[in-house]
Amino acid sequence: MVMQPTTVFLLFCMLVNSVHGVQFDIPTRVEKCLSDEVAKDSFVLIEYDVLGNAQGRTGVSVMIQDPLGKYIKEDSDVDVSSGDLHKF
């Protein structure tokens, strides 16, 4: 039995788990606040990077807070000298 390409594509789509992502650009010296509801016991991966001509310490800070304002994670003065993506 030979499957049509459309059938293969639909089967592939059914097997792939749902993934959501957000990408945004923030101009220099601008603060951006994003929020999203996350189900309890969900796995959340946050990847971020500082683009442009940034080298070494950038002065960029990333903070994650719960709805009550408690800091969950903070990365002050992001260092891009390693060239890696930063993750929480």
C-alpha positions in Angstrom: 0.0 0.0 0.0 1.4 3.4 -1.0 0.3 6.4 1.0 -0.4 9.8 -0.7 1.9 12.6 0.5 -1.1 14.4 2.0 -2.0 11.4 4.1 1.6 11.1 5.4 1.6 14.8 6.2 -1.7 14.6 8.1 -0.4 11.5 10.1 2.8 13.4 10.9 0.8 16.4 12.2 -1.3 14.1 14.4 1.8 12.6 16.0 3.5 15.9 16.8 2.9 17.3 20.2 1.5 20.8 20.6 4.2 23.4 20.9 3.7 27.1 21.5 6.3 29.9 21.1 6.6 33.6 21.2 9.3 35.8 19.6 9.6 39.5 20.0 12.2 42.3 19.6 12.7 44.9 22.3 14.4 48.2 21.3 17.3 49.5 23.4 16.4 50.9 26.9 12.8 49.6 26.7 11.2 47.4 29.3 8.7 44.7 28.1 6.4 42.7 30.3 4.7 39.5 29.0 2.4 37.2 30.8 0.8 33.9 30.1 -1.2 31.4 32.0 0.6 28.1 32.6 -1.1 25.0 33.8 0.2 23.5 37.1 3.0 21.0 36.6 3.6 22.1 33.0 7.1 22.0 31.6 8.1 25.5 30.5 11.3 26.3 28.7 12.4 29.9 28.1 15.2 30.6 25.7 16.5 34.1 25.1 19.4 35.8 23.4 20.7 39.3 22.9 21.2 40.1 19.3 23.1 42.7 17.4 26.7 43.8 18.2 26.5 42.9 21.9 29.7 41.4 23.3 30.4 40.2 26.9 28.0 41.7 29.5 25.1 43.5 27.8 23.2 45.3 30.6 20.1 43.3 29.6 18.2 41.6 32.5 15.6 38.9 32.3 13.3 38.3 35.3 10.5 35.8 35.8 7.9 36.5 38.5 4.8 34.6 39.7 1.5 36.4 39.7 2.1 37.7 43.2 5.4 39.4 42.2 7.7 36.8 43.7 10.9 36.4 41.7 11.2 32.8 40.3 14.3 33.3 38.2 16.5 36.3 37.3 19.5 36.8 34.9 21.0 40.2 35.5 23.4 41.7 33.0 23.2 38.8 30.4 26.7 37.8 29.3 26.8 36.8 25.6 30.5 36.0 25.4 29.8 32.2 25.3 27.6 32.6 22.2 25.1 30.2 23.6 21.3 30.6 24.0 20.3 31.4 27.5 17.7 29.1 29.1 15.6 28.9 32.2 
